Amino acid sequence: MNRLLQIIKKSYREQLRSFWILILAVTMAPFFVAVYFLIIEASQPHYDILILNSDRGILDTFGPVNFGDILADSAEQFATDTLSIPLSIKRVESKEEALKKLKTKHADALIILPEDFSKSLQQLRQGEQENSVTIELVGDLTDMYYMVSAIWAGEIMNTFICEATMRPNPITVKETSLGISGSLDDFDMVVPGLLILSVIMLMFSATIAFVGEVENKTILRLKLSKLKAIEFLGGVSIIQITIGIVSILLTLGMAILLGFNYAGSLWIVLLIAVLTSISIIAFSLILGAVTKSVNEILVVGNFPLFLFMFFTGAAFPIEGKAMFHLFGYPVSAQGLMSPTHAIQALKKIMIMDMDFQDILPEIIAILVLIIVYFIIGLFAFSRRHMRVG
């Protein structure tokens, strides 16, 4: 019994020495419970549908009639009356305005009513037309919010037109995709996130490059040589950025060999990769400031690595609905992590075939986070590891 107590005391002391491993073991599950709760709270679904009424109307016995306006009014009233359904329906005046809202995620789907909408309904009702009415739906066909919105849109239109024409199955839906989203398979959809995942892995190599100097005591010589922290950071960062570019090019090359098709410019993809690499390096300074050995990095680094991998859309698609908008740009809990914006930018370029000006909000968000990470990381790392004496 005495030997057992001695072993228990010894194991207790050894476990206290492995402080970070103990913290990881007992806090990882509660940590993820809290994170999932925050993300689910921030991502309560809400579906936004736009209606563009191009209907020219008809002249009926009782005067001019525009069934497009009636359908739009009915749809808006449906969304207002059914508060239990997270659905908003709004009219737009032009296709350009609607497409801009779709591309910036201010809307999920667009219904376009044709110019002969009223005429077709009248002819169907009178038996003068056998073909169903064609309605166009526009959106990102890879987006879950579009899919749900399309179902609601189809149900609302089908119900209205059935009542107006007294005919079953009176509509044909024509789907128009944003960019090349309509021709993508499941593999194509996850590649942008995996490209950024290859850059996220710099978190370990960059932090080890910083802290390795501390663990090997070579940081002492650097301190005595009056090396500034920014000079040390710059030298290490150039190598890590190069590693990040090579990593993302290898990942993209493998994806292309396996059949990945993408739109957009490779130079813009590389720009996003460089900025994301810099942001990860800046964050690595923060991680380096709270550790003093490679073993500690491999333990403590699991917390931010899991966050950056699983809650930014890198390892698998995930999208948190915006908590609020800042200058029109959606801000979510995941937005505090730079890969979130990088993945959104790559999707816009590689899937929706958008232009550079369309990803400026994401670029600005990454730059802001780089500055924030660097200010915190440079101050903390300098204070912890670069002070002489």
C-alpha positions as CSV (number, residue, x, y, z in Angstrom):
1,M,0.0,0.0,0.0
2,N,2.9,2.3,0.9
3,R,4.5,1.7,-2.5
4,L,1.2,2.5,-4.3
5,L,1.0,5.8,-2.5
6,Q,4.6,6.6,-3.5
7,I,3.9,5.9,-7.1
8,I,0.7,8.0,-7.0
9,K,2.7,10.9,-5.5
10,K,5.5,10.5,-8.1
11,S,3.0,10.3,-11.0
12,Y,1.2,13.4,-9.6
13,R,4.5,15.4,-9.6
14,E,5.5,14.2,-13.1
15,Q,2.1,15.2,-14.4
16,L,2.4,18.7,-13.0
17,R,5.7,19.1,-14.7
18,S,4.0,18.2,-18.0
19,F,1.7,21.2,-17.5
20,W,0.6,21.8,-21.1
21,I,-0.2,18.2,-21.7
22,L,-2.3,18.1,-18.6
23,I,-4.2,21.3,-19.8
24,L,-4.7,19.8,-23.2
25,A,-6.1,16.5,-21.8
26,V,-8.6,18.1,-19.5
27,T,-9.7,21.1,-21.5
28,M,-9.9,20.0,-25.2
29,A,-13.4,18.6,-25.0
30,P,-14.9,21.5,-23.0
31,F,-13.0,23.9,-25.4
32,F,-14.7,22.4,-28.4
33,V,-18.1,22.4,-26.7
34,A,-17.8,26.1,-26.2
35,V,-16.5,26.7,-29.7
36,Y,-19.3,24.7,-31.4
37,F,-21.9,26.6,-29.3
38,L,-20.5,30.0,-30.4
39,I,-20.4,28.9,-34.1
40,I,-23.9,27.4,-34.0
41,E,-25.3,30.6,-32.3
42,A,-23.6,32.7,-35.0
43,S,-24.8,30.5,-37.8
44,Q,-28.6,30.3,-37.2
45,P,-29.9,29.8,-40.8
46,H,-31.7,32.6,-42.6
47,Y,-32.6,32.5,-46.3
48,D,-32.8,35.6,-48.4
49,I,-34.6,35.4,-51.8
50,L,-34.8,38.2,-54.3
51,I,-37.5,38.7,-57.0
52,L,-36.8,40.5,-60.2
53,N,-40.1,41.0,-62.0
54,S,-39.6,41.5,-65.7
55,D,-43.3,40.8,-66.4
56,R,-44.9,43.4,-68.8
57,G,-48.4,42.4,-67.8
58,I,-51.5,42.0,-69.9
59,L,-54.7,43.9,-70.6
60,D,-57.6,41.9,-69.1
61,T,-61.3,42.5,-69.3
62,F,-61.1,44.5,-66.1
63,G,-58.0,46.5,-67.1
64,P,-54.2,46.0,-66.9
65,V,-53.0,43.0,-64.8
66,N,-49.5,42.1,-63.8
67,F,-49.3,38.6,-62.3
68,G,-45.6,39.2,-61.6
69,D,-46.5,42.0,-59.2
70,I,-49.2,39.9,-57.6
71,L,-46.8,36.9,-57.2
72,A,-44.1,39.2,-55.6
73,D,-46.7,40.7,-53.2
74,S,-47.9,37.2,-52.3
75,A,-44.3,36.0,-51.7
76,E,-43.4,39.0,-49.5
77,Q,-46.6,38.5,-47.5
78,F,-45.9,34.8,-47.1
79,A,-42.4,35.6,-45.6
80,T,-43.9,38.2,-43.3
81,D,-46.8,36.0,-42.1
82,T,-44.7,32.9,-41.4
83,L,-42.3,34.2,-38.8
84,S,-41.4,30.7,-37.8
85,I,-39.6,30.2,-41.1
86,P,-36.2,32.1,-41.3
87,L,-37.1,33.5,-44.7
88,S,-36.9,37.0,-46.3
89,I,-38.2,37.9,-49.7
90,K,-37.4,41.2,-51.3
91,R,-37.8,42.8,-54.8
92,V,-35.0,44.2,-56.8
93,E,-35.1,46.6,-59.7
94,S,-32.3,45.3,-61.9
95,K,-30.4,42.1,-62.5
96,E,-27.1,43.9,-61.9
97,E,-28.2,44.9,-58.4
98,A,-29.4,41.3,-57.7
99,L,-26.2,39.7,-58.9
100,K,-24.1,42.0,-56.7
101,K,-26.2,41.0,-53.7
102,L,-25.7,37.3,-54.5
103,K,-22.0,37.7,-55.0
104,T,-21.5,39.5,-51.7
105,K,-23.7,37.0,-49.8
106,H,-26.4,39.6,-49.1
107,A,-28.9,37.2,-50.8
108,D,-29.0,33.5,-51.4
109,A,-31.2,33.1,-54.5
110,L,-32.8,35.2,-57.3
111,I,-36.1,34.6,-58.9
112,I,-36.4,36.1,-62.4
113,L,-40.0,36.3,-63.7
114,P,-40.1,36.5,-67.6
115,E,-41.5,39.3,-69.6
116,D,-44.4,37.1,-70.8
117,F,-45.2,35.8,-67.3
118,S,-48.8,37.2,-67.2
119,K,-49.5,36.3,-70.8
120,S,-48.3,32.7,-70.2
121,L,-50.5,32.3,-67.1
122,Q,-53.6,33.6,-68.9
123,Q,-53.0,31.2,-71.8
124,L,-52.5,28.3,-69.5
125,R,-55.7,29.1,-67.6
126,Q,-57.7,29.4,-70.9
127,G,-56.1,26.2,-72.3
128,E,-54.4,28.1,-75.1
129,Q,-50.9,26.9,-74.0
130,E,-49.7,23.5,-73.0
131,N,-46.2,24.3,-72.0
132,S,-45.4,25.2,-68.4
133,V,-44.1,28.6,-67.4
134,T,-40.3,28.9,-67.3
135,I,-38.9,30.6,-64.2
136,E,-35.2,31.4,-63.8
137,L,-33.4,30.8,-60.5
138,V,-29.9,32.2,-60.1
139,G,-27.4,31.5,-57.3
140,D,-24.3,29.7,-56.2
141,L,-25.4,26.1,-56.9
142,T,-22.7,24.8,-54.4
143,D,-24.1,26.8,-51.5
144,M,-26.5,25.1,-49.0
145,Y,-28.3,28.3,-48.4
146,Y,-29.1,28.5,-52.1
147,M,-30.4,25.0,-52.2
148,V,-32.8,25.6,-49.3
149,S,-33.8,28.9,-50.8
150,A,-34.5,27.3,-54.2
151,I,-36.8,24.8,-52.5
152,W,-38.8,27.6,-50.8
153,A,-38.9,29.6,-54.0
154,G,-40.1,26.7,-56.1
155,E,-42.8,25.9,-53.5
156,I,-44.1,29.5,-53.4
157,M,-44.2,29.9,-57.1
158,N,-45.7,26.5,-57.8
159,T,-48.5,27.2,-55.2
160,F,-49.3,30.6,-56.7
161,I,-49.3,29.5,-60.3
162,C,-51.4,26.4,-59.6
163,E,-54.1,28.6,-58.0
164,A,-53.9,31.1,-60.9
165,T,-54.0,28.5,-63.7
166,M,-55.9,25.6,-62.1
167,R,-53.3,23.3,-63.5
168,P,-50.9,20.8,-61.8
169,N,-47.1,21.3,-62.2
170,P,-47.4,24.6,-64.1
171,I,-43.8,25.7,-63.9
172,T,-40.4,24.7,-65.2
173,V,-37.4,26.0,-63.2
174,K,-34.3,27.0,-65.1
175,E,-31.2,27.2,-62.9
176,T,-28.4,29.7,-63.7
177,S,-25.2,29.3,-61.7
178,L,-22.9,32.0,-60.6
179,G,-19.5,31.4,-62.3
180,I,-18.7,27.7,-62.8
181,S,-20.6,26.5,-59.6
182,G,-23.1,24.6,-61.7
183,S,-20.4,22.3,-63.2
184,L,-18.6,21.4,-60.0
185,D,-18.7,18.2,-58.1
186,D,-18.2,17.6,-54.3
187,F,-14.4,17.4,-54.7
188,D,-14.2,20.7,-56.5
189,M,-16.1,22.4,-53.8
190,V,-13.7,21.5,-51.0
191,V,-10.4,22.2,-52.9
192,P,-10.3,26.0,-52.0
193,G,-10.4,25.1,-48.3
194,L,-7.7,22.5,-48.7
195,L,-5.5,25.0,-50.5
196,I,-5.6,27.2,-47.5
197,L,-5.2,24.2,-45.2
198,S,-1.8,23.7,-46.8
199,V,-0.9,27.2,-45.6
200,I,-2.3,26.8,-42.2
201,M,0.2,24.0,-41.5
202,L,2.9,26.8,-41.5
203,M,1.7,27.4,-37.9
204,F,4.0,24.7,-36.7
205,S,7.0,25.2,-38.9
206,A,7.0,29.0,-38.4
207,T,6.6,28.7,-34.6
208,I,9.3,26.1,-34.4
209,A,11.6,28.3,-36.5
210,F,11.1,31.1,-33.9
211,V,11.2,29.1,-30.7
212,G,13.9,26.7,-31.9
213,E,16.3,29.6,-31.6
214,V,15.3,30.0,-28.0
215,E,15.5,26.3,-27.2
216,N,18.9,26.0,-28.8
217,K,20.2,29.1,-27.0
218,T,21.3,30.7,-30.3
219,I,18.9,33.5,-29.4
220,L,21.5,34.7,-26.9
221,R,24.0,35.4,-29.6
222,L,21.3,37.2,-31.6
223,K,20.4,39.3,-28.6
224,L,24.1,40.3,-28.0
225,S,24.5,41.2,-31.7
226,K,21.8,43.9,-31.1
227,L,19.6,42.2,-33.6
228,K,16.1,43.8,-33.7
229,A,13.1,41.6,-33.4
230,I,11.7,42.9,-36.7
231,E,15.0,41.8,-38.4
232,F,14.8,38.3,-36.9
233,L,11.1,38.1,-37.9
234,G,11.8,39.2,-41.4
235,G,14.5,36.6,-42.1
236,V,12.4,33.8,-40.8
237,S,9.2,35.0,-42.5
238,I,10.8,35.1,-46.0
239,I,11.6,31.3,-45.8
240,Q,8.2,30.5,-44.3
241,I,6.4,32.4,-47.1
242,T,8.4,30.5,-49.7
243,I,7.4,27.2,-48.0
244,G,3.7,28.4,-48.0
245,I,3.8,29.2,-51.8
246,V,5.4,25.8,-52.6
247,S,2.9,24.0,-50.4
248,I,-0.1,25.6,-52.1
249,L,1.3,25.1,-55.6
250,L,1.9,21.4,-54.8
251,T,-1.6,21.1,-53.4
252,L,-3.2,22.8,-56.4
253,G,-1.1,20.7,-58.8
254,M,-2.3,17.5,-57.1
255,A,-5.9,18.7,-57.2
256,I,-5.6,19.5,-60.9
257,L,-4.1,16.0,-61.6
258,L,-7.2,14.5,-59.9
259,G,-9.6,16.5,-62.0
260,F,-10.1,19.8,-60.3
261,N,-11.3,22.6,-62.6
262,Y,-11.1,26.2,-61.6
263,A,-11.7,29.7,-63.0
264,G,-9.9,32.9,-62.2
265,S,-6.3,34.0,-62.3
266,L,-3.5,31.9,-60.7
267,W,-1.7,35.2,-59.8
268,I,-4.6,36.2,-57.6
269,V,-4.6,32.8,-56.0
270,L,-0.8,33.2,-55.2
271,L,-1.5,36.7,-53.8
272,I,-4.1,35.2,-51.4
273,A,-1.6,32.5,-50.5
274,V,1.1,35.0,-49.7
275,L,-1.1,37.2,-47.5
276,T,-2.5,34.1,-45.7
277,S,1.0,32.8,-45.1
278,I,2.0,36.2,-43.6
279,S,-1.0,36.1,-41.3
280,I,-0.2,32.6,-40.1
281,I,3.4,33.6,-39.5
282,A,2.2,36.6,-37.5
283,F,-0.1,34.4,-35.5
284,S,2.8,32.0,-35.0
285,L,4.6,34.8,-33.1
286,I,1.7,34.8,-30.6
287,L,2.0,31.0,-30.2
288,G,5.8,31.3,-29.9
289,A,5.4,33.9,-27.2
290,V,3.6,31.5,-24.9
291,T,5.9,28.5,-25.5
292,K,9.6,28.0,-24.9
293,S,10.3,24.6,-26.5
294,V,9.4,22.5,-29.6
295,N,7.6,20.0,-27.4
296,E,5.4,22.7,-25.9
297,I,4.6,24.0,-29.4
298,L,3.4,20.5,-30.5
299,V,1.1,20.4,-27.5
300,V,-0.2,24.0,-27.2
301,G,-0.4,24.5,-31.0
302,N,-3.2,21.9,-31.2
303,F,-5.7,24.4,-29.9
304,P,-5.3,27.1,-32.6
305,L,-4.5,24.5,-35.3
306,F,-7.9,22.7,-34.7
307,L,-9.7,26.1,-34.7
308,F,-8.0,27.2,-38.0
309,M,-8.6,23.8,-39.6
310,F,-12.1,22.9,-38.6
311,F,-13.9,26.2,-38.0
312,T,-12.8,28.3,-41.0
313,G,-13.9,25.9,-43.8
314,A,-10.4,24.6,-44.5
315,A,-10.9,20.9,-43.6
316,F,-14.5,20.7,-44.5
317,P,-17.1,23.3,-45.7
318,I,-18.6,25.4,-42.9
319,E,-20.1,28.8,-43.0
320,G,-21.3,30.9,-40.1
321,K,-24.0,33.4,-40.8
322,A,-23.0,37.0,-40.1
323,M,-23.5,38.4,-36.6
324,F,-23.5,41.9,-38.1
325,H,-22.2,43.8,-41.1
326,L,-19.3,46.3,-41.2
327,F,-19.3,48.6,-44.2
328,G,-21.5,46.0,-45.9
329,Y,-19.1,43.1,-45.2
330,P,-20.4,40.3,-43.1
331,V,-18.6,39.7,-39.7
332,S,-18.9,36.3,-38.1
333,A,-17.1,34.5,-35.2
334,Q,-14.9,32.7,-37.7
335,G,-13.9,36.1,-39.1
336,L,-11.4,36.5,-36.3
337,M,-9.3,33.8,-38.1
338,S,-7.6,34.9,-41.3
339,P,-8.1,31.6,-43.3
340,T,-11.9,32.3,-43.2
341,H,-11.5,35.3,-45.5
342,A,-8.9,33.6,-47.6
343,I,-11.2,30.6,-48.3
344,Q,-14.1,33.0,-49.2
345,A,-11.8,34.9,-51.6
346,L,-10.6,31.7,-53.3
347,K,-14.2,30.5,-53.7
348,K,-15.1,33.8,-55.3
349,I,-12.1,33.6,-57.7
350,M,-11.9,29.9,-58.5
351,I,-15.6,28.9,-58.3
352,M,-17.7,32.0,-59.0
353,D,-15.2,33.5,-61.5
354,M,-15.3,36.9,-59.9
355,D,-12.8,39.7,-60.4
356,F,-10.1,41.1,-58.1
357,Q,-12.3,44.0,-57.0
358,D,-14.9,41.5,-55.8
359,I,-12.4,40.1,-53.2
360,L,-11.2,43.5,-51.9
361,P,-13.2,43.1,-48.7
362,E,-11.6,39.8,-48.0
363,I,-8.1,41.2,-48.8
364,I,-8.7,44.1,-46.5
365,A,-9.9,41.8,-43.7
366,I,-6.8,39.6,-44.0
367,L,-4.5,42.7,-43.9
368,V,-6.3,44.0,-40.8
369,L,-5.8,40.7,-39.1
370,I,-2.1,40.6,-40.1
371,I,-1.6,43.9,-38.4
372,V,-3.4,42.8,-35.3
373,Y,-1.6,39.5,-35.1
374,F,1.8,41.2,-35.7
375,I,1.2,43.9,-33.1
376,I,0.3,41.3,-30.4
377,G,2.8,38.7,-31.5
378,L,5.8,41.1,-31.9
379,F,5.2,42.7,-28.5
380,A,4.7,39.4,-26.7
381,F,7.6,37.6,-28.4
382,S,10.0,40.4,-27.9
383,R,9.1,40.7,-24.3
384,R,9.4,37.0,-23.7
385,H,12.4,36.0,-25.7
386,M,14.3,39.0,-27.1
387,R,15.0,41.0,-24.0
388,V,18.7,41.1,-23.0
389,G,19.4,40.4,-19.3
